[in-house]
Amino acid sequence: MGTEITRTASILRQPKQVWAVGFACVIAFMGIGLVDPILPAIASELEATPTETELLFTSYLLITGLAMFFTSWVSSRIGAKRTLMIGLGFIVAFAFAAALSGNVETIIAFRAGWGLGNALFISTALATIIGAASGGTGSAIILYEAALGLGIAVGPLLGGLLGTISWRGPFFGTATLMAIGFVAILVLLGKEDPVERAPVTLSAPFRALLDPALATLALAAVFYNIGFFILLAYTPFPLGMNAIGLGLVFFGWGVCLAVTSVWVAPLLTARFKRTTVLATVLPLLALDLVAAGIFIHSRLGLVLAVILGGLLLGILNTVFTESVMEATDLPRSVASSAYSAVRFLGGAVAPPIAAVLAEVFLPSTPYFVGAASVLLATGVVLVGVRFLRRANSGGVAMATEAEAIGLGDAA
């Protein structure tokens, strides 16, 4: 047991630059769920339709996805530190501008600029953490997913608390926190040696998607993210709560996501192949979305579906990320950019489609469509499993490390 505890402790013994990037990651991921609790308030105060309000997610995710195709090219030329700082700078500027906006159309536009900064930051941050973290790729991804989970958990809570003051509050809050993250990267991330950079061509992420393993995971992630963002972006409307109520619900959702991404996912991949975990948990998420549709008129039932969804999403996020990093011999920055670009594009289409489906058909329809999309993701994984042998072998090789994480924290 002493060895396991030592290994667990080693995950926490990281260089200062890892913690600086990790802190900024927490704040960046807060931006995903930050607007969730204030969507109804924005729709009401700015006289916007639900579909227009959902475009706050779409503009952000669409630009994030498109820009991610080019982030590896940018960072390979100007360096990770400059790329991270430019990304954070964009987020600060556009979040502050969104807070000063007077109509939903302007906010949608500024959220797009926010997405550009997010793209420069997120894919570069993952590659930076993997390159600098001690304890191997597995430890780095767990740290990254921990930052994601914490950010997604705190984002809705902060958004709910600040949203009780004004719908502008969460945007001002994000701009302030991102400015702190900018300073942390500036001070704590050391200078890079330009000689060590390997320039990436503009076409590299597009060519990377020709790799059968990466293409399989990216396509599965598109369908998975549709279910993810229907649950995240559409649910505030049928729940019918105020900002603080929505913030608390999605805080619980984010905490569950963080717990399973950091502790449960490694234990599962220590015992089963990654494709087995994906093919098992994805259908469970589909069932959860079906339950959300069935119990849409029960506030308690819908809240429970959201919380259970967080538990399942945490597992899937970690396993998908690990699989992408291990499935090919592509440079990790290129693999991360290509996969993340396609994944975010899937998430971009979900919020407005959910609003339109609810308006044209029934309020429960978006959840059933989300469930069908997640089942399509399951099918993609099962059909493409022969291309994912390397991802599976990576999971087996990391079994001892994953067991150490789980057993050490339980001791």
KARA-V646103 format. One record per pair of residues at least 12 apart in sequence whose ideal C-beta (glycine too) atoms are under 6 Angstrom apart, sorted by the first residue. I is the first residue (numbers start at 1). GAP is how many residues later the second one is. Records with the same first field share a line. If there is no record, write none. Layout:
# KARA-V646103
I = GAP, GAP
This chain:
# KARA-V646103
1 = 410
4 = 400, 403, 404
5 = 403, 406
7 = 397
8 = 396, 397, 400
10 = 125
11 = 124, 128
14 = 119, 120
15 = 117
16 = 172
17 = 115, 171, 172
18 = 111, 114, 115
20 = 164, 165, 168, 169
21 = 104, 107, 108
22 = 121, 125
23 = 161
24 = 157, 161
25 = 100, 122
26 = 121, 124, 125
27 = 150, 151, 154
28 = 93
29 = 119, 122, 123
30 = 121, 124, 125
31 = 143
33 = 119, 122, 123, 217
34 = 121, 125, 136, 140
35 = 21
36 = 120, 200, 214
37 = 119, 122, 123, 126, 206, 209, 210
38 = 121, 125, 129, 132, 205
39 = 14, 197
41 = 126, 202
42 = 125
45 = 122
46 = 57, 58
48 = 56
50 = 187, 305
51 = 301, 304, 305
52 = 52
54 = 179, 297, 298, 301
55 = 53, 297
56 = 55
57 = 176, 294
58 = 290, 293, 294
59 = 49, 52, 53
60 = 51, 54, 55
61 = 283, 286, 287
62 = 286
63 = 49, 52, 53
64 = 51, 54, 55, 280
65 = 276, 279, 280
67 = 49, 52
68 = 51, 55, 269, 272, 273
69 = 136, 272
71 = 48, 49, 52, 53, 266
72 = 128, 261, 262, 265
73 = 127, 129
75 = 49
76 = 121, 123, 124
79 = 113
80 = 44, 48
81 = 108
83 = 37, 41
84 = 37, 40, 101
85 = 100
86 = 34
87 = 30, 33, 34
88 = 90, 93, 94
90 = 26, 27
91 = 23, 26, 87
92 = 83, 86, 87
94 = 16, 19, 20
95 = 19, 76, 79, 80
96 = 79
97 = 13
98 = 12, 73
99 = 69, 72, 73
123 = 213, 214, 217
126 = 18, 210
127 = 205, 206, 209
129 = 15
130 = 202
137 = 188
138 = 260, 263
141 = 180, 181
142 = 120
145 = 116, 173
146 = 116
149 = 108, 109, 112
150 = 108
152 = 102, 105
153 = 98, 101, 102, 105
156 = 91, 94, 95
157 = 90, 94
158 = 15
159 = 88
160 = 83, 84, 86, 87
163 = 80
164 = 79, 80
200 = 134
204 = 130
205 = 129, 132, 133
208 = 122, 126, 130
209 = 129
211 = 117
212 = 175
213 = 114, 115, 174, 175
214 = 114
216 = 168, 171
217 = 106, 107
218 = 121, 124
219 = 161
220 = 157, 160, 161
221 = 99, 122
222 = 120, 124
223 = 150, 153, 154
224 = 153
225 = 118, 121, 122
226 = 120, 124, 147
227 = 62, 143, 146, 147
229 = 118, 121, 122
230 = 120, 124, 136, 140
231 = 78
233 = 118
234 = 120, 132
235 = 71
238 = 58, 125
239 = 63
249 = 54, 57
252 = 55
253 = 53, 54, 57
256 = 51, 54, 55
257 = 53, 56, 57
260 = 51, 54, 55
261 = 53, 56, 57
264 = 51
265 = 50, 53, 54
266 = 136, 139
267 = 139
269 = 126, 133
270 = 129, 132, 133
273 = 119
274 = 45, 49, 117, 118, 121
275 = 106, 110, 113, 117
277 = 42
278 = 41, 103
279 = 99, 102, 103
281 = 31, 34, 35
282 = 92, 95, 96
283 = 95
284 = 28
285 = 27, 89
286 = 85, 88, 89
288 = 17, 20, 21
289 = 78, 81, 82
290 = 81
291 = 14
292 = 13, 75
293 = 71, 74, 75
296 = 67, 68
323 = 68
324 = 15
326 = 65, 68
327 = 61, 63, 64
354 = 12
